[in-house]
C-alpha cells in the first residue's frame, strides 16, 4: 500500500492555498521536496494517513479532498498526455486511466464497467487501508472522484456531467459542495463507490491534435505553478490557483474566488493591498506563457493563440504587441 511522492507534493502545494503550511506537510512525509518530485518516490500508507489528517485539520477545510481533486493540475497525473495521445476514444482513455491509477495511489484501484444504459467507474478501496483512518479514506475518495471527473471533462473537451455519483457513507449535513464539484446528484449509503457516465459521451472519439496542445499547456502550467509556489504573498496564491484552473481559457475571478473559499470582493481587496488587479495578473500570466510558447518551433501562432485562450491569432497579435511593442513573428525573428 503506497502513494506516489508527486501526489503528496501536490496536496502540500494545494494546502498552502487553503492556509496550510506546505513546508510542514512535506516534512511530515519524511522526504524532501526534491525527493517527492521523483517518479520513483513512494510514501507508505501510515505516513500518508497522518499527513492527510494533519492537512485537513490545519486548513480547516472539511471538503479538502474534494477541493484538492477538483483543482489538481492534470499534469500531476503524469500519464494523461501519453494516454490521450494513444487513445482513439474516451472509453479507451478511461480504461488506461483506470489501469494506471495505481501508480499514484495503489489503495484505490479503478475499473470501467459497461452496463445496459451507461458506463460506471468503480473505486474499490483496499480493505486493510480503508479501516485505518476514516478521515483519510473519505478525503482521498473525494479527491480521486473529483479528479477523475475533471479528467473526463478534459477528454470530452466539454463539461459532460456524470449521471450521478454513488458513495457508501451517509449523507452530509450539506451536500451542495459535492453537487457543485461532481456536477450531478449524489446517492449515499450505496454498496459501492462509483461515477455513472452517459454511454454516448464515453464512446465518442478523441481529437488527438487538441490534446497534444493541451499536454503542452499542462506541462508548462505545472512548471510555472511550482515556480510561483516559492513566492510569497496573496498574489502568488491567486496566480497558482489561476494556473490550476486554466484549461486552456484563464478562469474568471468568480471561479478563483470559489476555489480559494473567499468572495470576489475579498480577493480584489487583498490584491489591491499588494498593488495589483485580477486583470493585471491574467495579463502577466498570458505574457509569460506567450513568451515561452513563442520559443518553441513546433507551435504555430494559431496553436499558441488556442493555448492562451484567444479566439483567433489577430487577438493574440494585438495583445502581444501591447506587451512588447512587437508582433509575435517579429519577436520570434529576434529570439
Secondary structure, DSSP 8 states (H G I E B T S, - for coil): -EEEHHHHHHHHHHHHHTT--HHHHHHHTTS-HHHHHSTT-EEEHHHHHHHHHHHHHHHT-TTHHHHHHHHS-GGGGSSHHHHHHT-SBHHHHHHHHHHHGGGTBTTEEEEEEE-SSEEEEEEEE-HHHHTT-HHHHHHHHHHHHHHHHHHHHHHHTS----SEEE-SS---S--HHHHHHHTSEEE-S-SSEEEEEEHHHHTSB--HHHHHHHHHHHHHHHHHHHHHHTS-SHHHHHHHHHHHH-SSS---HHHHHHHTTS-HHHHHHHHHHTT--HHHHHHHHHHHHHHHHHT-TT--HHHHHHHTT-SSHHHHHHHHHHHHSS-HHHHHHH-
